[in-house]
Amino acid sequence: MRTARIERSTGETEIRIALNLDAAENVSIQVPNGFFRHMLELFSFHGRFSCECDVRGDTDVDLHHTVEDTAICLGQAFRTALGDKKGIRRYGSCTVPMDEARVTVHLDISGRPFVRLDGKSLVGCCGEFDAQLVPEFLRAFAVNAGITLHVIVECGDNLHHMIEAIFKAMARALRVAVTQDLRDGVPSTKGVLD
């Protein structure tokens, strides 16, 4: 089983994440913001990942540290659970429509982190959640997971729909990329992904 447990304790946050890439039975997301919890729940559901996430943060300041540190831990959990990456498909893409919004995600579990976010700008808030935190989440996740991540917000007017489509498309692209291929080796002519 491809699993990981990550803990992080700082002066700003305390986070515990348990991840299983091959099971979807347990999804328990405890974070101090309803919208962010919703995004992580649908990320786990659409990626078919078992994820237990317990997060405490200095939300009296704002959500920045909480969101970024959660992404750091989730990225580390993916990297740990994937191990040497033998037998994975490596690449994944998905387009998700969400009412008037449409988002496409392309990713490569390459060991070379990179993030590109194109298209409509994410400006405003969903409840207490500032949309500017989405690029911070994507960057921290990709860097710590070792993923090349391209996100294109093709269209949309409703901020909730655009952000939700990002998390769903990324989850579904990751599901494809982490799926076991018929080949046994690392999917690279170099023989390693790091």
HELIX and SHEET records of a PDB file:
HELIX    1   1 GLY A   34  GLY A   47  1                                  14    
HELIX    2   2 HIS A   64  LEU A   82  1                                  19    
HELIX    3   3 LEU A  133  ALA A  145  1                                  13    
HELIX    4   4 LEU A  159  VAL A  178  1                                  20    
SHEET    1   A 4 THR A   3  SER A   9  0                                        
SHEET    2   A 4 THR A  13  ASN A  20 -1                                        
SHEET    3   A 4 SER A  50  GLY A  57 -1                                        
SHEET    4   A 4 VAL A  27  GLN A  30  1                                        
SHEET    1   B 4 TYR A  91  MET A  98  0                                        
SHEET    2   B 4 ALA A 101  ASP A 108 -1                                        
SHEET    3   B 4 THR A 148  CYS A 155 -1                                        
SHEET    4   B 4 PHE A 114  GLY A 119  1                                        
SHEET    1   C 2 CYS A 125  CYS A 126  0                                        
SHEET    2   C 2 PHE A 129  ASP A 130 -1                                        
END                                                                             
